[in-house]
């Protein structure tokens, strides 16, 4: 809102900033940035579909902590086989988010992941060299 300090016109400053005049007034009156005005949401919009199976999921992830080859989609498919009436395909993305958060908090060490990545790259390189011939 530099334009406001230059010209003193809220309408002109709002147009230059790409917003409505009323919105600009709201931000000026609040004396905060738009990104700082939104309060963080700490409630769930719906019940967690994985709440009663969380221990089972964490056990699967703990078993594969050193080798993160077990993808979230694979874990979800295992759950749908064990509990076909409980999970639907719409729950896949929820499970991916949950597993990503778990791995970020308690997953494999970065050193092990780097080592695993270099081993995979070496095996890919070797496979491509073998294919050439």
VENJO-V59130 format. One record per residue. RES is the residue in one letter. PSI is psi in whole degrees, -180 to 180 (999 if undefined). OMEGA is omega in whole degrees, 0 to 359 (* if undefined). Layout:
res,psi,omega
RES,PSI,OMEGA
RES,PSI,OMEGA
//
This chain:
res,psi,omega
X,38,177
X,-31,181
X,-33,179
X,-42,180
X,-28,179
X,-49,189
X,-23,181
X,4,181
X,117,181
X,-41,181
X,-46,180
X,-42,179
X,-38,179
X,-43,179
X,-45,179
X,-34,180
X,-9,178
X,36,179
X,169,179
X,153,181
X,-40,180
X,-37,178
X,-42,178
X,-41,178
X,-40,180
X,-44,181
X,-36,179
X,-42,180
X,-37,180
X,-23,181
X,33,176
X,163,177
X,153,179
X,-36,181
X,-22,181
X,-11,183
X,-28,183
X,127,179
X,141,179
X,142,181
X,127,182
X,16,179
X,158,178
X,143,179
X,-20,176
X,170,182
X,143,179
X,117,182
X,-16,183
X,7,186
X,-45,183
X,-9,180
X,11,184
X,-40,180
X,-39,178
X,-42,179
X,-45,180
X,-34,177
X,-42,176
X,-42,181
X,-37,178
X,-37,180
X,-27,182
X,25,183
X,-40,183
X,-26,178
X,97,185
X,44,181
X,-19,180
X,108,183
X,162,180
X,-36,179
X,-37,178
X,-43,177
X,-43,180
X,-42,178
X,-39,176
X,-41,179
X,-39,180
X,-29,176
X,-43,181
X,-37,184
X,73,185
X,-28,181
X,-10,185
X,-36,187
X,143,178
X,165,179
X,-23,179
X,-15,180
X,-4,183
X,-50,183
X,-36,177
X,-43,179
X,-37,179
X,-43,178
X,-43,181
X,-44,182
X,-38,177
X,-42,179
X,-41,179
X,-45,180
X,-35,178
X,-36,182
X,-40,189
X,9,187
X,-160,184
X,152,177
X,149,181
X,-37,180
X,-42,179
X,-38,179
X,-41,179
X,-43,179
X,-43,179
X,-40,180
X,-43,181
X,-35,177
X,-43,178
X,-43,180
X,-41,179
X,-41,180
X,-35,176
X,-43,180
X,-44,179
X,-41,179
X,-39,180
X,-36,177
X,-39,177
X,-36,182
X,-33,180
X,-31,177
X,999,*
//
